[in-house]
Amino acid sequence: MHLNFQSLENLSKRNLVNDPNQLCEACIFGKNHEIPFVKDPWRAKFPLELVHIDVCGPMNISSVGCNKYFLTFIDDFSRKTWIYLLKSKDEVFHSFKIFKAFVERESDRLIKMVRSDGGGEYKSNKFKRHYEELGLQHKITCTHLNAMELSRERIEQSWTCARSMLKVKGLPIFFGMGP
């Protein structure tokens, strides 16, 4: 995507761009925004104290690997993000177990709390038993009221930016896993 109009105007004055007022179809496509989010005042004080999880999808077009969903894990403390591509929502629990084992082994820390929306994939009996066995807290937030929704939104905007660039270059949209 391109710079904002003010920055383009400044570059134009220095003869670095041709027409700063020209609208770019890919930018219009890629810069649509939703309503702003309310930030949660509580923040984790150390890594893995709180991990936000969310599933996005299904996408209208599958990825090259036939994935229609992606699962995000965001550490509240560091804002580090992990993304797992999924073929179906049935893979969420298994992916969570893989993620948990990986980050805990890498960091020598345990996940203390998981926060998700009220999606059924996180409230299954398998997940509930797993939370209880490991002593994990599971907090459910109202959709779009969570601070991590903003980070998740940025991730989705990155996908949108990539799709915008694909469109400009005339590449097939399936490379961008378009919604």
C-alpha distance (Angstrom), angle and dihedral (degrees) to the residues before:
residue distance angle dihedral
M1 . . .
H2 3.78 . .
L3 3.77 132.5 .
N4 3.79 122.0 -88.5
F5 3.81 118.9 -85.6
Q6 3.82 95.1 -101.8
S7 3.80 92.4 55.4
L8 3.81 91.0 44.9
E9 3.82 89.6 51.1
N10 3.82 90.2 53.0
L11 3.81 90.4 50.4
S12 3.79 90.1 47.2
K13 3.82 91.1 56.1
R14 3.81 87.2 57.9
N15 3.85 90.6 47.3
L16 3.80 92.1 -114.5
V17 3.83 95.9 124.3
N18 3.79 132.0 32.8
D19 3.82 110.2 -139.4
P20 3.80 114.6 8.8
N21 3.83 92.7 -177.2
Q22 3.80 96.2 56.0
L23 3.81 111.7 115.8
C24 3.77 115.5 -131.4
E25 3.81 114.9 -143.7
A26 3.81 91.6 -149.0
C27 3.82 91.6 53.1
I28 3.79 92.1 49.7
F29 3.81 88.1 49.0
G30 3.79 93.0 47.9
K31 3.80 103.5 39.3
N32 3.80 100.9 60.8
H33 3.81 109.2 129.7
E34 3.77 136.0 -162.5
I35 3.79 127.4 -138.7
P36 3.83 117.6 -63.2
F37 3.80 120.2 -92.8
V38 3.79 130.5 -122.6
K39 3.82 111.4 -121.1
D40 3.78 121.2 -128.9
P41 3.83 108.1 -127.1
W42 3.84 93.2 -147.9
R43 3.81 116.1 86.8
A44 3.79 131.3 -178.0
K45 3.79 114.6 -103.0
F46 3.81 96.7 -152.2
P47 3.84 138.7 20.9
L48 3.81 117.0 -71.5
E49 3.80 93.3 8.3
L50 3.81 85.6 119.0
V51 3.81 127.9 13.3
H52 3.79 121.0 -173.1
I53 3.80 116.8 -148.4
D54 3.76 129.4 -168.3
V55 3.79 138.5 165.5
C56 3.79 119.2 -142.6
G57 3.78 121.5 -162.4
P58 2.87 166.3 -28.1
M59 3.77 93.4 -124.5
N60 3.78 116.2 -152.3
I61 3.78 90.3 -129.2
S62 3.80 121.8 43.7
S63 3.80 120.8 -130.0
V64 3.78 120.7 -109.5
G65 3.84 86.3 -91.4
C66 3.85 91.1 52.8
N67 3.81 93.6 -106.9
K68 3.81 117.4 150.8
Y69 3.83 99.1 176.8
F70 3.76 139.5 43.8
L71 3.79 126.5 -154.4
T72 3.80 119.3 -150.1
F73 3.79 128.0 -158.1
I74 3.81 115.3 -169.7
D75 3.80 122.9 -173.8
D76 3.81 106.1 -138.5
F77 3.82 93.6 -148.5
S78 3.82 101.0 49.6
R79 3.83 99.5 17.8
K80 3.80 86.9 -132.2
T81 3.78 109.0 158.8
W82 3.79 132.2 -152.2
I83 3.79 122.1 -168.1
Y84 3.79 126.1 -160.0
L85 3.79 120.7 -170.1
L86 3.81 114.3 -137.7
K87 3.77 134.9 -167.6
S88 3.84 91.5 -153.5
K89 3.80 141.0 -0.8
D90 3.80 88.0 -105.5
E91 3.82 86.8 79.0
V92 3.84 94.9 61.4
F93 3.82 97.1 91.2
H94 3.81 94.0 46.1
S95 3.83 91.1 46.4
F96 3.81 90.3 49.9
K97 3.81 91.0 54.2
I98 3.82 91.1 49.0
F99 3.81 91.8 47.2
K100 3.81 93.0 47.5
A101 3.80 93.2 50.4
F102 3.81 91.4 46.9
V103 3.83 99.5 48.7
E104 3.78 94.6 41.2
R105 3.81 91.8 50.5
E106 3.82 92.2 46.2
S107 3.80 96.0 46.5
D108 3.82 103.1 31.9
R109 3.83 86.2 -130.9
L110 3.78 131.9 109.8
I111 3.79 125.8 -128.1
K112 3.81 105.7 -112.4
M113 3.80 103.0 -176.0
V114 3.79 137.5 13.9
R115 3.79 122.3 -156.4
S116 3.80 123.1 -163.9
D117 3.76 141.0 152.7
G118 3.78 117.4 -95.4
G119 3.80 94.1 -87.0
G120 3.77 116.2 148.1
E121 3.80 91.9 -126.9
Y122 3.85 89.2 72.1
K123 3.82 96.6 42.2
S124 3.81 98.6 53.9
N125 3.80 119.2 127.0
K126 3.83 88.8 -110.7
F127 3.80 91.0 57.0
K128 3.82 93.5 43.5
R129 3.83 91.8 52.2
H130 3.80 90.6 46.1
Y131 3.83 92.3 50.9
E132 3.81 90.9 49.0
E133 3.82 94.9 46.2
L134 3.80 91.7 51.2
G135 3.80 96.9 38.6
L136 3.81 91.7 -119.1
Q137 3.77 120.4 158.2
H138 3.79 114.9 -135.2
K139 3.79 115.7 -157.5
I140 3.78 121.2 -170.8
T141 3.78 119.2 -152.3
C142 3.74 131.7 -164.9
T143 3.78 109.5 -101.3
H144 3.83 113.5 -95.6
L145 3.83 94.7 12.1
N146 3.78 96.3 87.9
A147 3.82 122.7 96.7
M148 3.79 89.3 -135.8
E149 3.78 89.4 60.5
L150 3.80 84.9 73.9
S151 3.81 91.4 54.7
R152 3.80 90.5 45.6
E153 3.79 88.8 49.6
R154 3.82 89.3 53.6
I155 3.81 89.7 52.4
E156 3.79 90.2 51.3
Q157 3.82 89.7 47.8
S158 3.81 88.2 54.7
W159 3.81 88.5 56.3
T160 3.81 88.3 47.9
C161 3.80 91.2 50.0
A162 3.81 90.0 51.2
R163 3.81 90.5 49.8
S164 3.82 89.7 49.8
M165 3.80 90.6 54.1
L166 3.81 90.7 47.8
K167 3.81 89.9 51.9
V168 3.81 92.5 50.5
K169 3.81 91.0 51.4
G170 3.80 92.7 46.3
L171 3.82 94.8 -118.0
P172 3.80 120.6 149.4
I173 3.81 113.1 -86.7
F174 3.84 91.8 -129.9
F175 3.81 87.6 78.1
G176 3.82 87.0 66.6
M177 3.82 97.0 46.9
G178 3.82 87.0 -126.1
P179 3.80 122.6 -153.4
